[in-house]
C-alpha cells in the first residue's frame, strides 16, 4: 500500500512538472507575465475573474504587453492606448478573429456576427451594417423609434410621482423596445410577461459570461461542456431566446412582406431568398436566429447600462446636472422631440455624455480577439491563432490621455473655450474590423434618451441618503451598483 501511494505521488509530481515545463516551453517567445501554475495557469492569481483592476496591477510589473494563462491557454493582454491601437488598428485585418472555442463562442454555436469567423463573419457583418444603415432612413427610421421610446420612458417615470424608485427595469425595457422595433418590427408592452422574461433571460445570459463559471469555461471548454453547473443554465436560456425568435420569424414568413422591409428579420429573409442558389452563401435560418439574438443582447445591454450610469452620476454630481439643465434651457427653446443633431448645439451636455461612457466603460476589458495570421506586437512574434485581449478599460483610463482618469470629469471633452473636443483614446466601442456593429445606433440612443430625460426631470437622492456609491460592479460589463432615485419633473 505504501509503495502504491509513493508511486501515485511520484506520478502526480512528474505529471504536473511535465505540464508546467510544457507551458514554460510554449511561453519562451511570448511576452513576459506572472508565472502560471500547472493546469490552472493564472486563474488563481486572477481569482477566476477578468477584473480590470487585476490586469492593471499585472501591467505595473510586466509592462503594456504581457501574458496570462487561462488554464494551459496563453492570453496576450494589451494595456494602454498605444499598445491597443498598435494591435487592433494597425493590424486590424490580422486581429479580426474570435477564439475557436470559449463560453461566448459555444453559446452562439459560432454563428451570427459577434463570435463568427472568416467568410461567414464577413457576410453576416456586411449584411448587419448595410441593413442598420437602411433602417435608419425614412419616416419610420431608427431616430423616430428612439424618440417614441424616450417619450414613453418619460411618461412611465413621471407616473412614479417623485417617489424613491429603482428605475433600472423601466430603462432596460425602454431600450429593449428600441432594438425590438429594429429586429422584430414592433415594440412590446412593458407589462407583457413574455417580453419581461425575454429581457430577464437576456440579462442572465450577459451576467453568466462574466461569471467565474464563464471564465472557467474559457479556460477548460472541453471539460466544462461536460460538467454540470450554473453555466449549463445559460444554454437553456439561449434556447428560450431561440424559441422566441423562431416564433417571430414564423409570423414574418406567414405575413406578406412590406414593399420596403422595415426590420432585420424581413431584410434577412429576403437575403436568404436572394442568395438561395449561391453555394458560398452563409445566409440561413440558423444564422438569422443568432444575428437577431446578437443584436437584441448587445443592443439592450450597452445603452441601458450606460443610462443607468448616467442617472447615478447625475446624483453624484448635482453641480454638473445643474449646468446641463442651464444649457438645455438656454438652447432648446421649443418643445420638439430631441434629435441626434441637437448634440452639436450642446457642447457641455455632449461632453457629459462622452464622459459617462468613458467613466462607466460598460465594455470593461472588452472581448477576446484571435489573430488569423502571424503578427509582431511590440517586438514579440505572436503565432497565428493566439488569443489576445485589447484591454479597453486600460485605454479609457490611460493617464497619458486623460487628466483625471479615475474621476468623473466632463472637461476631458471640453477645450479652454468650452467647446466640445474629441480624444483619440475614446474607443468605448472598440476599433478596427471588430468595432461594435451597433455603435451608431447606441450613439443615437444615448443622445436622445439622455437629453430627453434631463430636459424633463431633475434627479435627486432619496430622503436620508447623503452619499453616492459610484464603484462599479464587474460582470461581463461594468455595471453601476444598485441605487434608488427620486425623479422630479421640472
C-alpha distance (Angstrom), angle and dihedral (degrees) to the residues before:
residue distance angle dihedral
X1 . . .
X2 3.81 . .
X3 3.80 89.6 .
X4 3.81 91.8 51.4
X5 3.82 91.3 50.7
X6 3.79 91.6 50.0
X7 3.77 90.6 47.2
X8 3.80 91.0 50.8
X9 3.81 92.0 48.8
X10 3.79 90.6 48.9
X11 3.80 90.2 49.5
X12 3.81 92.3 50.3
X13 3.80 91.4 46.6
X14 3.78 94.0 52.5
X15 3.81 91.8 40.5
X16 3.80 92.9 55.8
X17 3.80 91.6 39.7
X18 3.79 89.4 52.7
X19 3.82 92.7 49.7
X20 3.80 90.7 47.4
X21 3.80 93.9 49.4
X22 3.79 89.9 48.1
X23 3.81 89.9 54.8
X24 3.80 91.8 46.8
X25 3.79 90.6 50.4
X26 3.80 90.3 50.6
X27 3.81 90.1 48.5
X28 3.80 95.9 53.6
X29 3.82 93.6 97.3
X30 3.81 97.1 31.1
X31 3.82 124.7 95.9
X32 3.82 113.2 -85.5
X33 3.79 122.5 -92.8
X34 3.80 144.8 150.4
X35 3.80 113.9 -46.1
X36 3.82 110.0 -97.1
X37 3.78 128.0 -134.0
X38 3.80 118.6 -125.4
X39 3.82 112.8 -87.0
X40 3.85 97.1 -7.0
X41 3.80 96.7 53.9
X42 3.82 110.7 -169.4
X43 3.80 96.8 -23.8
X44 3.81 91.8 109.5
X45 3.81 91.3 50.8
X46 3.80 89.5 48.8
X47 3.83 91.4 46.5
X48 3.79 87.8 -123.2
X49 3.81 91.0 -70.2
X50 3.79 134.8 98.1
X51 3.79 96.9 -131.3
X52 3.82 118.7 173.0
X53 3.81 89.6 -134.4
X54 3.82 91.6 56.0
X55 3.79 92.4 51.7
X56 3.79 90.5 46.8
X57 3.83 91.6 54.1
X58 3.81 91.7 48.8
X59 3.82 91.6 50.3
X60 3.82 90.5 56.7
X61 3.81 88.2 63.3
X62 3.80 101.5 35.4
X63 3.81 106.7 26.9
X64 3.79 133.6 -122.9
X65 3.79 96.7 -40.6
X66 3.79 120.2 42.6
X67 3.79 143.2 144.5
X68 3.78 129.4 -113.1
X69 3.78 124.2 177.2
X70 3.79 124.4 -128.3
X71 3.76 97.1 -162.1
X72 3.80 103.9 -50.3
X73 3.81 93.4 -26.3
X74 3.81 116.9 99.7
X75 3.79 118.6 -133.8
X76 3.81 119.4 -163.3
X77 3.81 110.1 -146.4
X78 3.81 120.5 -157.6
X79 3.81 115.5 -155.8
X80 3.81 127.1 -164.6
X81 3.78 132.8 12.4
X82 3.81 98.9 -76.9
X83 3.81 94.7 51.3
X84 3.82 92.6 44.8
X85 3.81 94.0 45.5
X86 3.80 91.5 48.5
X87 3.80 88.6 56.8
X88 3.80 109.4 36.2
X89 3.81 98.5 30.9
X90 3.80 105.0 30.5
X91 3.83 90.3 39.5
X92 3.79 96.4 30.6
X93 3.80 97.4 142.0
X94 3.82 95.1 41.6
X95 3.83 90.7 48.7
X96 3.80 96.1 50.3
X97 3.82 98.4 100.2
X98 3.79 131.0 102.0
X99 3.83 125.9 -144.9
X100 3.79 112.3 -80.6
X101 3.81 91.9 -130.2
X102 3.77 129.7 12.1
X103 3.80 136.0 120.4
X104 3.80 96.5 -79.7
X105 3.81 93.8 43.2
X106 3.80 93.6 49.3
X107 3.81 93.7 46.4
X108 3.80 88.4 56.5
X109 3.81 93.8 39.9
X110 3.80 87.5 -126.4
X111 3.82 90.1 -69.9
X112 3.78 135.8 116.8
X113 3.79 123.7 36.5
X114 3.80 109.8 -63.3
X115 3.82 101.3 58.6
X116 3.80 105.2 15.8
X117 3.79 121.5 110.0
X118 3.77 141.6 -152.1
X119 3.80 123.0 -4.2
X120 3.80 94.2 -5.2
X121 3.81 92.7 52.6
X122 3.80 92.6 48.5
X123 3.81 92.5 51.1
X124 3.81 95.1 44.7
X125 3.80 93.9 45.5
X126 3.80 93.5 47.0
X127 3.80 89.2 51.0
X128 3.83 91.4 48.4
X129 3.80 94.4 50.0
X130 3.81 93.9 46.5
X131 3.80 94.2 45.5
X132 3.81 95.6 47.2
X133 3.79 88.0 49.9
X134 3.82 91.3 50.5
X135 3.79 92.5 47.3
X136 3.79 89.8 55.0
X137 3.80 90.9 66.9
X138 3.80 130.4 83.0
X139 3.79 136.6 28.4
X140 3.78 92.7 -57.6
X141 3.75 92.3 45.3
X142 3.79 125.5 141.7
X143 3.81 94.4 -92.1
X144 3.80 93.4 59.5
X145 3.81 90.9 48.7
X146 3.83 90.4 52.3
X147 3.81 90.5 49.3
X148 3.81 90.6 52.6
X149 3.80 92.9 50.2
X150 3.80 92.1 45.3
X151 3.82 89.3 53.7
X152 3.81 90.6 46.7
X153 3.81 89.7 52.5
X154 3.81 90.2 49.9
X155 3.82 89.9 54.1
X156 3.82 93.1 47.9
X157 3.80 92.3 48.6
X158 3.81 93.1 45.3
X159 3.82 88.5 53.9
X160 3.83 88.7 64.5
X161 3.83 88.0 71.3
X162 3.79 95.1 -140.6
X163 3.79 96.5 -61.1
X164 3.79 121.6 145.0
X165 3.82 108.5 -85.9
X166 3.78 143.8 159.3
X167 3.81 99.4 -120.3
X168 3.81 96.2 -172.5
X169 3.82 97.1 101.3
X170 3.80 93.2 49.9
X171 3.80 90.5 49.1
X172 3.81 94.2 46.7
X173 3.81 93.0 49.2
X174 3.81 92.6 48.6
X175 3.79 93.1 50.6
X176 3.82 91.1 43.7
X177 3.80 88.1 55.6
X178 3.80 91.2 57.2
X179 3.79 93.1 56.4
X180 3.83 89.4 39.7
X181 3.79 89.1 59.1
X182 3.80 89.5 49.5
X183 3.81 97.9 48.5
X184 3.85 102.8 26.5
X185 3.81 100.1 27.7
X186 3.80 95.6 -123.2
X187 3.78 143.2 58.9
X188 3.81 129.0 -119.8
X189 3.77 132.2 -131.9
X190 3.78 109.0 -103.4
X191 3.83 85.9 -131.1
X192 3.82 91.9 58.6
X193 3.86 104.2 116.6
X194 3.82 93.0 -152.2
X195 3.80 91.1 52.4
X196 3.80 90.3 46.6
X197 3.80 89.9 52.5
X198 3.81 91.1 47.9
X199 3.81 91.2 53.1
X200 3.83 92.3 45.4
X201 3.81 92.9 49.2
X202 3.78 90.5 46.6
X203 3.82 89.4 55.3
X204 3.80 91.4 46.8
X205 3.80 90.6 51.6
X206 3.81 91.2 51.9
X207 3.80 92.8 46.9
X208 3.81 91.5 50.7
X209 3.81 91.6 57.3
X210 3.80 90.9 62.8
X211 3.80 96.4 40.9
X212 3.81 127.5 107.9
X213 3.79 87.8 -108.0
X214 3.77 89.6 54.2
X215 3.79 91.8 51.1
X216 3.79 91.1 48.0
X217 3.79 87.9 52.5
X218 3.81 90.1 52.6
X219 3.81 89.5 52.9
X220 3.80 98.0 42.4
X221 3.83 108.6 20.4
X222 3.81 92.8 155.8
X223 3.81 90.5 56.3
X224 3.80 101.4 36.3
X225 3.80 92.0 53.6
X226 3.78 86.9 66.6
X227 3.81 101.4 37.5
X228 3.82 123.8 87.3
X229 3.79 118.4 -123.1
X230 3.82 144.1 111.5
X231 3.81 89.9 -63.3
X232 3.81 89.3 69.8
X233 3.81 89.8 61.9
X234 3.79 87.9 63.1
X235 3.79 90.5 65.1
X236 3.83 89.5 50.9
X237 3.81 89.9 51.0
X238 3.79 89.3 50.1
X239 3.80 89.1 57.1
X240 3.83 90.6 54.1
X241 3.80 89.3 53.9
X242 3.80 90.9 47.2
X243 3.82 90.9 50.6
X244 3.80 90.4 49.6
X245 3.82 91.7 50.8
X246 3.83 92.1 44.6
X247 3.80 88.5 56.2
X248 3.80 90.9 52.1
X249 3.82 91.0 47.6
X250 3.83 91.2 52.2
X251 3.80 90.4 52.3
X252 3.81 89.6 51.7
X253 3.80 91.7 47.8
X254 3.81 92.3 49.9
X255 3.79 93.9 49.3
X256 3.78 126.5 71.8
X257 3.82 106.8 -102.4
X258 3.80 115.1 -118.5
X259 3.79 119.1 -106.6
X260 3.80 87.6 -108.9
X261 3.84 112.0 31.8
X262 3.80 109.2 -124.5
X263 3.82 102.9 -169.1
X264 3.80 141.2 41.4
X265 3.81 95.5 -102.5
X266 3.82 94.9 54.5
X267 3.81 90.5 46.6
X268 3.80 91.9 48.8
X269 3.82 94.8 47.3
X270 3.81 88.1 51.9
X271 3.81 89.0 50.5
X272 3.82 91.1 51.7
X273 3.81 90.3 52.7
X274 3.80 92.3 45.1
X275 3.84 94.3 52.0
X276 3.82 98.6 36.0
X277 3.82 92.8 115.4
X278 3.81 94.8 42.4
X279 3.85 109.2 103.1
X280 3.81 90.2 -159.6
X281 3.80 94.3 55.1
X282 3.80 119.3 117.2
X283 3.80 93.8 -174.1
X284 3.80 108.9 120.1
X285 3.80 140.2 127.6
X286 3.82 92.9 -90.7
X287 3.80 91.6 57.7
X288 3.80 91.3 41.7
X289 3.81 89.9 56.7
X290 3.79 92.0 53.1
X291 3.81 95.6 41.7
X292 3.80 89.3 55.9
X293 3.82 92.1 46.3
X294 3.83 90.6 47.4
X295 3.79 92.4 51.8
X296 3.81 94.8 43.4
X297 3.80 93.9 46.8
X298 3.79 97.9 45.8
X299 3.80 94.1 35.0
X300 3.79 92.5 56.0
X301 3.81 100.7 40.2
X302 3.80 100.7 47.1
X303 3.80 100.8 51.2
X304 3.81 97.6 32.7
X305 3.82 93.2 52.9
X306 3.80 92.2 45.0
X307 3.81 91.1 52.4
X308 3.81 90.1 50.0
X309 3.81 87.6 53.0
X310 3.81 89.0 48.4
X311 3.79 94.7 57.7
X312 3.81 92.9 43.2
X313 3.81 91.1 51.5
X314 3.80 91.2 48.8
X315 3.81 87.5 55.0
X316 3.79 90.3 49.9
X317 3.82 93.7 47.1
X318 3.83 110.2 37.6
X319 3.82 89.8 165.1
X320 3.81 90.3 61.4
X321 3.81 90.3 45.9
X322 3.79 89.1 53.4
X323 3.82 92.2 51.5
X324 3.80 90.6 51.0
X325 3.81 91.6 50.9
X326 3.80 89.9 50.0
X327 3.82 92.9 51.1
X328 3.80 92.9 46.0
X329 3.81 92.4 49.3
X330 3.81 91.8 50.0
X331 3.81 97.5 45.2
X332 3.82 107.5 30.4
X333 3.77 100.8 59.4
X334 3.82 99.4 159.1
X335 3.79 129.8 58.5
X336 3.80 98.6 -120.1
X337 3.81 121.0 132.2
X338 3.80 117.3 -82.7
X339 3.81 116.2 -102.0
X340 3.79 131.0 -163.0
X341 3.80 89.5 -112.7
X342 3.82 90.9 61.9
X343 3.81 89.2 77.8
X344 3.82 89.4 74.2
X345 3.81 89.9 64.4
X346 3.81 92.3 46.7
X347 3.83 107.9 60.8
X348 3.81 96.2 164.5
X349 3.81 94.7 46.4
X350 3.81 89.9 45.5
X351 3.81 89.8 51.8
X352 3.81 90.4 50.9
X353 3.83 91.6 51.4
X354 3.81 90.2 52.1
X355 3.80 91.9 46.6
X356 3.81 90.8 50.5
X357 3.81 87.7 55.9
X358 3.80 92.1 47.0
X359 3.79 97.2 44.9
X360 3.80 95.9 38.8
X361 3.82 91.6 41.8
X362 3.77 96.0 179.8
X363 3.82 92.1 -173.1
X364 3.81 88.9 70.7
X365 3.82 107.4 -171.5
X366 3.80 92.3 -15.2
X367 3.79 132.0 -128.2
X368 3.79 128.5 -48.8
X369 3.80 119.1 -98.3
X370 3.79 129.7 -161.6
X371 3.79 123.1 -150.8
X372 3.80 110.5 -126.5
X373 3.83 92.0 -161.0
X374 3.81 136.6 32.7
X375 3.81 109.2 -84.8
X376 3.80 139.5 173.9
X377 3.80 117.9 -127.6
X378 3.79 118.4 -173.1
X379 3.81 89.8 -23.0
X380 3.82 94.9 -49.2
X381 3.82 117.6 117.8
X382 3.80 107.7 -131.5
X383 3.78 113.6 -162.5
X384 3.79 121.4 -134.6
X385 3.83 116.1 -84.7
X386 3.82 95.8 27.7
X387 3.81 116.7 145.2
X388 3.80 111.7 -118.3
X389 3.81 130.1 -174.1
X390 3.83 117.7 -157.0
X391 3.81 96.9 -159.0
X392 3.82 103.4 -137.3
X393 3.80 92.6 -176.1
X394 3.80 89.8 61.8
X395 3.81 89.6 52.7
X396 3.79 95.6 50.6
X397 3.83 89.6 48.0
X398 3.80 98.6 38.9
X399 3.85 105.7 139.0
X400 3.82 90.4 -149.8
X401 3.81 89.7 66.2
X402 3.81 104.9 27.7
X403 3.80 122.8 58.2
X404 3.81 94.5 -151.3
X405 3.82 103.0 16.2
X406 3.82 97.0 178.2
X407 3.79 97.7 40.3
X408 3.79 128.0 79.1
X409 3.79 102.6 -111.6
X410 3.85 123.9 159.1
X411 3.83 88.5 -168.0
X412 3.80 86.3 80.8
X413 3.82 84.6 79.5
X414 3.82 100.9 36.7
X415 3.79 130.0 81.8
X416 3.80 123.4 -142.2
X417 3.81 90.4 -86.4
X418 3.78 94.3 53.6
X419 3.79 95.1 -105.2
X420 3.78 121.0 138.0
X421 3.81 114.9 -98.4
X422 3.79 129.7 -174.0
X423 3.81 126.7 -132.2
X424 3.80 122.6 -147.2
X425 3.82 91.0 -141.7
X426 3.80 90.8 61.5
X427 3.81 100.7 104.1
X428 3.83 105.9 139.2
X429 3.81 89.5 151.6
X430 3.81 92.7 49.2
X431 3.82 119.7 -121.7
X432 3.78 143.4 -114.5
X433 3.80 125.8 43.9
X434 3.81 92.1 -27.8
X435 3.80 96.8 52.1
X436 3.81 111.9 141.7
X437 3.80 109.7 -76.5
X438 3.81 92.7 -144.9
X439 3.81 96.6 48.7
X440 3.80 94.7 119.1
X441 3.81 93.3 45.7
X442 3.81 90.4 50.0
X443 3.82 91.7 49.6
X444 3.81 91.0 51.6
X445 3.80 91.6 48.4
X446 3.79 95.8 48.4
X447 3.79 93.7 50.3
X448 3.80 96.3 44.7
X449 3.82 97.4 40.8
X450 3.81 96.0 42.7
X451 3.81 97.4 45.6
X452 3.82 91.9 43.4
X453 3.82 90.8 52.6
X454 3.80 94.6 44.3
X455 3.78 91.1 48.1
X456 3.81 92.2 54.4
X457 3.80 104.0 33.4
X458 3.76 148.4 42.1
X459 3.81 115.0 -146.7
X460 3.80 115.9 -141.5
X461 3.80 137.7 175.5
X462 3.80 117.3 -104.2
X463 3.79 115.8 -102.2
X464 3.79 111.9 -76.8
X465 3.82 95.0 18.4
X466 3.81 111.9 116.2
X467 3.80 104.5 161.0
X468 3.80 131.2 59.0
X469 3.79 121.2 -150.2
X470 3.82 110.4 -146.5
X471 3.81 97.2 168.6
X472 3.78 107.9 126.4
X473 3.79 127.0 -121.5
X474 3.80 109.3 -131.4
X475 3.79 116.6 -134.6
X476 3.78 124.2 130.8
X477 3.80 82.7 -54.7
X478 3.81 128.2 31.8
X479 3.79 104.4 -105.4
X480 3.80 130.2 -171.1
X481 3.79 116.8 -111.2
X482 3.82 114.4 -101.1
X483 3.80 111.7 -83.1
X484 3.79 142.7 164.8
X485 3.78 127.4 -130.8
X486 3.79 139.7 -172.0
X487 3.80 108.9 -133.3
X488 3.80 110.1 -156.7
X489 3.81 123.3 -169.4
X490 3.79 112.8 -123.1
